[in-house]
C-alpha cells in the first residue's frame, strides 16, 4: 500500500558507531591534508616592534627642546658623558 516505513522505536547508537571514520577515498584525502601556515611581512614585524616601545614622555621631550633652544643643553659635562658612553660601547 504505502512505501513509507512505520514509525518505530529509536535504535541505540553507540558513540563509536557515530564517530567511526568511513573508508571512502575522500576521507583518506582529508587526513593527508597539509597544515596551515602563516607568513608575516617585514612591515608587520616592524609594526609589532613599534607597539612594544614605551610611550613618548612629552614632558621630557618638551623640556629638552626648551633647553636646546635656550643653549643650556649642550654643556661640557654632557659632552664628556656622551663621549665616554660612546667609547665604552665601542670597546665592548
C-alpha positions in Angstrom: 0.0 0.0 0.0 2.5 2.7 1.1 6.2 2.7 0.8 6.6 4.7 4.0 8.0 2.7 6.9 6.1 2.8 10.1 7.5 4.8 13.0 9.5 2.5 15.2 11.4 2.8 18.4 14.7 4.6 18.0 17.7 2.4 17.7 20.5 2.7 20.1 23.6 4.1 18.5 27.0 3.9 20.2 29.4 6.8 20.2 31.9 4.8 18.3 29.5 3.9 15.6 28.6 7.6 15.1 32.2 8.8 15.0 33.6 5.8 13.2 35.5 7.1 10.1 34.3 5.7 6.9 36.7 4.1 4.4 35.9 6.3 1.4 38.6 7.8 -0.7 37.5 11.4 0.1 38.1 10.8 3.9 41.6 9.5 3.3 42.4 12.6 1.2 41.3 14.8 4.1 43.6 13.0 6.6 46.7 13.7 4.4 46.0 17.4 4.2 49.0 19.6 4.9 49.0 22.0 7.8 48.1 25.7 7.5 50.9 28.3 7.5 51.0 32.0 8.4 53.7 34.3 6.9 54.2 37.8 8.4 55.6 40.6 6.2 58.6 42.6 7.2 56.2 45.6 7.8 54.1 43.5 10.2 57.2 42.6 12.1 58.2 46.2 12.4 54.7 47.3 13.5 54.8 44.6 16.2 58.1 46.0 17.5 56.8 49.6 17.4 53.8 48.5 19.6 56.3 47.2 22.2 58.1 50.6 22.5 57.3 52.7 25.6 55.1 55.8 25.3 56.7 59.1 24.5 57.3 61.2 27.5 56.0 64.5 26.2 57.1 66.5 29.2 60.7 65.3 29.0 60.8 65.9 25.2 59.5 69.5 25.7 61.9 70.1 28.5 64.9 69.0 26.4 63.7 71.1 23.4 63.5 74.2 25.5 67.0 73.6 27.0 68.4 73.2 23.5 66.6 76.3 22.3 68.0 78.3 25.2 71.5 76.9 24.8 71.6 75.2 28.2 71.5 71.6 27.0 74.9 71.4 25.3 77.3 71.6 28.3 80.9 70.2 28.6 79.7 67.8 31.2 77.0 66.3 28.9 79.5 66.1 26.1 82.1 64.3 28.2 79.4 61.8 29.4 78.3 61.2 25.8 81.9 60.6 24.6 82.7 58.3 27.5 79.5 56.2 26.8 80.4 56.0 23.1 83.9 54.9 23.9 82.5 52.3 26.3 80.2 50.9 23.6 83.0 50.8 21.0 85.4 49.0 23.4 83.0 46.3 24.4 
